[in-house]
């Protein structure tokens, strides 16, 4: 196992890792936002550039961001803000 770990450490391109981290740190990736699509395309381009086949799957996801929420106990007037 140590030999494998040593080979992996030797083959890691630290500059490429930094470049990827810098790119992702500069893109806001809110779910469903344009940054999420940019990130997917970035990964696709990187993998394609390495000669790997890429198949993207997309689907509609229904998301909501409630402005307020509370919990009310059944049969009680007690309510708790969330």
C-alpha positions in Angstrom: 0.0 0.0 0.0 2.8 2.4 0.8 4.3 1.9 -2.7 0.9 2.9 -4.2 0.6 5.9 -1.9 4.2 7.0 -2.8 3.5 6.7 -6.6 0.3 8.6 -6.2 2.0 11.4 -4.3 4.7 11.6 -6.9 2.2 11.8 -9.8 0.0 14.6 -8.4 0.3 17.8 -10.3 0.2 20.4 -7.5 -0.1 23.3 -9.9 -3.1 21.7 -11.6 -4.8 21.1 -8.3 -4.2 24.8 -7.3 -5.6 25.9 -10.7 -8.8 23.8 -10.2 -9.2 25.0 -6.6 -8.8 28.6 -7.7 -11.3 28.2 -10.5 -14.0 26.6 -8.2 -13.4 29.1 -5.4 -14.2 31.9 -7.9 -17.5 30.5 -9.1 -20.7 30.7 -7.0 -22.4 27.3 -7.4 -25.9 27.7 -6.0 -28.2 24.8 -6.9 -29.9 25.5 -10.2 -27.8 28.6 -10.8 -25.6 29.5 -13.8 -22.4 28.7 -11.7 -23.6 25.1 -11.3 -23.8 24.7 -15.1 -20.4 26.4 -15.5 -18.9 24.0 -13.0 -20.3 21.0 -14.8 -19.0 22.2 -18.1 -15.6 22.9 -16.5 -15.4 19.3 -15.3 -16.6 18.0 -18.7 -13.9 20.0 -20.5 -11.2 18.8 -18.1 -12.1 15.2 -18.5 -12.6 15.4 -22.2 -9.1 17.1 -22.4 -7.7 14.0 -20.7 -9.3 11.8 -23.4 -12.0 10.5 -21.2 -15.6 10.0 -22.4 -18.2 12.2 -20.7 -21.9 11.8 -20.6 -23.9 14.6 -18.9 -27.2 13.8 -17.3 -29.7 16.7 -16.6 -33.0 16.6 -14.8 -35.5 19.0 -13.5 -35.3 19.4 -9.7 -38.0 21.3 -7.9 -36.4 23.4 -5.1 -37.8 25.9 -2.8 -36.2 28.3 -0.3 -38.8 29.2 2.3 -38.7 32.7 3.7 -40.2 31.6 7.0 -41.2 28.3 8.6 -42.8 27.2 11.9 -43.8 24.0 13.6 -47.2 23.8 15.2 -48.1 20.8 17.4 -51.3 19.0 16.4 -54.1 19.8 18.9 -52.2 22.6 20.5 -51.8 26.3 20.0 -48.1 26.0 20.7 -46.0 27.1 17.7 -42.2 27.2 17.2 -40.3 29.3 14.7 -37.8 27.4 12.6 
